[in-house]
C-alpha cells in the first residue's frame, strides 16, 4: 500500500511558494496600503470634507494639511507597492499611522460605552498596522527589495 498523504514539509513548501509568489506579495502590499490608497482618493473627490476633517482635528492651515496628506499617502503607498525605497515608504507610513492614531483615536478621553470601545479597537488595530509596516521595512532593509 502506498502512502499518498502530503508530508508536513510538502505542505509547507506549497504554502511558502504561494505566499512568496510575486503576485501574492504584490496583493499583500496593496492590501496593507489599501487604506492609504482609498483614503486620499476619497479626499480628492471630497476636498471640502478632507478640509473639514483637518479642521476637526485642529490641523491648520487645513487646506495645506489636506493636500499634504493626500500626496503623502499616495506617494508612500506607491513606494511600498512598487519596491522603490520600500523601506522608507513603509517607515513613513508607520510613523504617520502612529501620529494620526494618537490624534484621532484618543479613546482614553471618551466616556465608557460603545464609542470608547470602538475607538479602543481602532487604536490597537492601527498599532498593528504600524507594526506591519515596520516589519515590511525590516525585511526590505535586511533581505533587499528584490527578494
Secondary structure, DSSP 8 states (H G I E B T S, - for coil): -------HHHHHHHHHHHHHSHHHHHHHHHHHHHHHHHHHHHHHHTHHHHHHHHHHTT-SSHHHHHHHHHHHHHHHHHHHHH-TTHHHHHHHHHHHHHHHHHHH--GGGS-SSHHHHHHHHHHHHHHHHHHHHHHHHHHHHHH-TT-
